[in-house]
Amino acid sequence: QELEARIARLEREKSILKKATALLMSEEHERMR
């Protein structure tokens, strides 16, 4: 059960990282223009 909770947390952190990365990328894109 603990393992599943750990995996769920990892998945959540991964999606958060993905969102943050996308945000940074779009900001960089705006600055380049």
ZADO-1210 file (C-alpha; in nm, 4 decimals, padded with zeros to 6 digits):
<atoms>
<atom x="00.0000" y="00.0000" z="00.0000" code="GLN" pos="1"/>
<atom x="00.2847" y="00.2383" z="00.0838" code="GLU" pos="2"/>
<atom x="00.4384" y="00.1684" z="-00.2557" code="LEU" pos="3"/>
<atom x="00.1203" y="00.2710" z="-00.4358" code="GLU" pos="4"/>
<atom x="00.1073" y="00.5960" z="-00.2411" code="ALA" pos="5"/>
<atom x="00.4696" y="00.6648" z="-00.3340" code="ARG" pos="6"/>
<atom x="00.3979" y="00.5963" z="-00.7015" code="ILE" pos="7"/>
<atom x="00.0929" y="00.8234" z="-00.6927" code="ALA" pos="8"/>
<atom x="00.3035" y="01.1017" z="-00.5430" code="ARG" pos="9"/>
<atom x="00.5683" y="01.0529" z="-00.8112" code="LEU" pos="10"/>
<atom x="00.3062" y="01.0724" z="-01.0862" code="GLU" pos="11"/>
<atom x="00.1660" y="01.3912" z="-00.9347" code="ARG" pos="12"/>
<atom x="00.5111" y="01.5516" z="-00.9079" code="GLU" pos="13"/>
<atom x="00.5857" y="01.4502" z="-01.2660" code="LYS" pos="14"/>
<atom x="00.2714" y="01.6198" z="-01.3958" code="SER" pos="15"/>
<atom x="00.3500" y="01.9311" z="-01.1900" code="ILE" pos="16"/>
<atom x="00.7016" y="01.9370" z="-01.3356" code="LEU" pos="17"/>
<atom x="00.5582" y="01.9012" z="-01.6850" code="LYS" pos="18"/>
<atom x="00.3240" y="02.1961" z="-01.6256" code="LYS" pos="19"/>
<atom x="00.6044" y="02.4091" z="-01.4833" code="ALA" pos="20"/>
<atom x="00.8285" y="02.3246" z="-01.7780" code="THR" pos="21"/>
<atom x="00.5558" y="02.4149" z="-02.0265" code="ALA" pos="22"/>
<atom x="00.5052" y="02.7451" z="-01.8452" code="LEU" pos="23"/>
<atom x="00.8769" y="02.8254" z="-01.8570" code="LEU" pos="24"/>
<atom x="00.8970" y="02.7331" z="-02.2249" code="MET" pos="25"/>
<atom x="00.6055" y="02.9597" z="-02.3180" code="SER" pos="26"/>
<atom x="00.7568" y="03.2458" z="-02.1169" code="GLU" pos="27"/>
<atom x="01.0890" y="03.2038" z="-02.2974" code="GLU" pos="28"/>
<atom x="00.9003" y="03.2009" z="-02.6263" code="HIS" pos="29"/>
<atom x="00.7286" y="03.5293" z="-02.5392" code="GLU" pos="30"/>
<atom x="01.0588" y="03.6922" z="-02.4447" code="ARG" pos="31"/>
<atom x="01.2240" y="03.5875" z="-02.7715" code="MET" pos="32"/>
<atom x="00.9667" y="03.7715" z="-02.9803" code="ARG" pos="33"/>
</atoms>
